[in-house]
């Protein structure tokens, strides 16, 4: 699940940076384009914030998955050691 959240974070971050670039470019002032520069800036900032939250969620998810794997490995090692002691 962490990998999917990283992909989501990258996509949202890219779209946020694109929105910010549009807000500061001359494209906002051309005829026929959405000319509300503050709207583009707010959308860019919002997308970047969602990207940061998604990246944080991915990091936390990866940490918990790693802890679960290590705990399972530790239990397996302890089980193997107990079996070896009983066999002696």
C-alpha positions in Angstrom: 0.0 0.0 0.0 2.9 2.3 0.7 4.0 2.2 -2.9 0.6 3.3 -4.2 0.6 6.2 -1.8 4.0 7.3 -3.0 2.7 7.2 -6.6 -0.3 9.3 -5.5 1.9 11.7 -3.7 4.1 12.1 -6.8 1.1 12.7 -9.1 -0.5 15.2 -6.8 2.8 17.0 -6.3 3.4 17.2 -10.0 -0.1 18.6 -10.6 0.4 21.1 -7.8 3.6 22.3 -9.2 2.0 22.6 -12.6 -0.8 24.6 -11.1 1.6 26.9 -9.4 3.6 27.4 -12.7 0.4 28.2 -14.5 -0.5 30.8 -11.9 2.8 32.6 -12.3 3.0 32.3 -16.1 1.6 34.7 -18.7 -0.9 31.9 -19.7 -3.3 33.2 -17.1 -3.6 36.5 -18.9 -4.4 35.2 -22.4 -7.9 35.3 -23.8 -9.9 32.2 -23.4 -8.0 30.7 -20.5 -9.2 30.6 -16.8 -7.7 33.9 -15.7 -8.1 33.6 -11.9 -4.5 33.4 -10.8 -5.3 33.2 -7.1 -7.5 30.1 -7.8 -4.5 28.4 -9.6 -2.2 29.2 -6.7 -4.7 28.0 -4.1 -5.3 24.8 -6.1 -1.5 24.3 -6.4 -0.9 24.8 -2.7 -3.8 22.4 -1.8 -2.5 19.7 -4.2 1.0 20.0 -2.7 -0.4 19.7 0.8 -2.4 16.6 -0.1 0.8 15.2 -1.7 2.8 15.8 1.5 0.1 14.1 3.6 0.0 11.2 1.2 3.8 10.9 1.3 3.7 10.9 5.1 1.0 8.2 5.1 3.2 6.1 2.7 6.2 6.5 5.0 4.2 5.5 8.1 2.6 2.6 6.3 6.0 1.4 5.2 7.4 1.6 8.7 4.5 -0.4 10.1 4.9 -3.1 7.4 8.6 -3.3 8.1 7.9 -3.7 11.9 5.4 -6.5 11.1 7.8 -8.3 8.9 10.6 -8.1 11.6 8.2 -9.3 14.3 7.1 -12.3 12.2 10.8 -13.1 11.5 11.6 -12.9 15.2 8.7 -15.2 16.1 9.8 -17.7 13.4 13.4 -17.7 14.7 12.3 -18.2 18.3 10.1 -21.1 17.1 13.0 -22.7 15.3 15.3 -22.3 18.3 12.7 -24.0 20.6 12.3 -26.9 18.2 16.1 -27.4 18.0 16.4 -27.4 21.9 13.6 -30.0 22.2 15.3 -32.2 19.6 18.5 -32.4 21.7 
